Amino acid sequence: MSKMENSKINFVNLTPHSIIFVDDAGNTVLTVEPSGQIARCSVTREKIGEINGIPINKSQFGKVENLPEPAEGTIYIVSALTAQAVPDRQDVYITDDAVRDDQGRIIGCRALAHI
């Protein structure tokens, strides 16, 4: 288990969406609102072709933007793409175990994951 598990942790949501954690019964345990800062990977695109009039691009993901430096007692919740770009950051997490409503829309999650 993580050393952080037993201490007070500050969650910083670096996505544009509220993150709602739910328990197995579907009850909200915690909501983490967006911080107002969004961590993203830069993207460059090169058109490499076309299929039936639809452009086909080669996307290359680069540097992560707007990810704060590590801070004691703080974890950052980011998109999976952003987390994949910084695998050595032990303070960067993604949501995990999505919970969906009866129409298939994500309404929350049960856990965090580290990539």
Secondary structure as GFF3:
##gff-version 3
##sequence-region A 1 115
A	DSSP	three_ten_helix	3	6	.	.	.	ID=ss1
A	DSSP	beta_strand	10	13	.	.	.	ID=ss2
A	DSSP	beta_strand	19	22	.	.	.	ID=ss3
A	DSSP	beta_strand	28	32	.	.	.	ID=ss4
A	DSSP	beta_strand	40	51	.	.	.	ID=ss5
A	DSSP	beta_strand	54	65	.	.	.	ID=ss6
A	DSSP	beta_strand	74	77	.	.	.	ID=ss7
A	DSSP	alpha_helix	80	85	.	.	.	ID=ss8
A	DSSP	beta_strand	92	100	.	.	.	ID=ss9
A	DSSP	beta_strand	106	113	.	.	.	ID=ss10
###
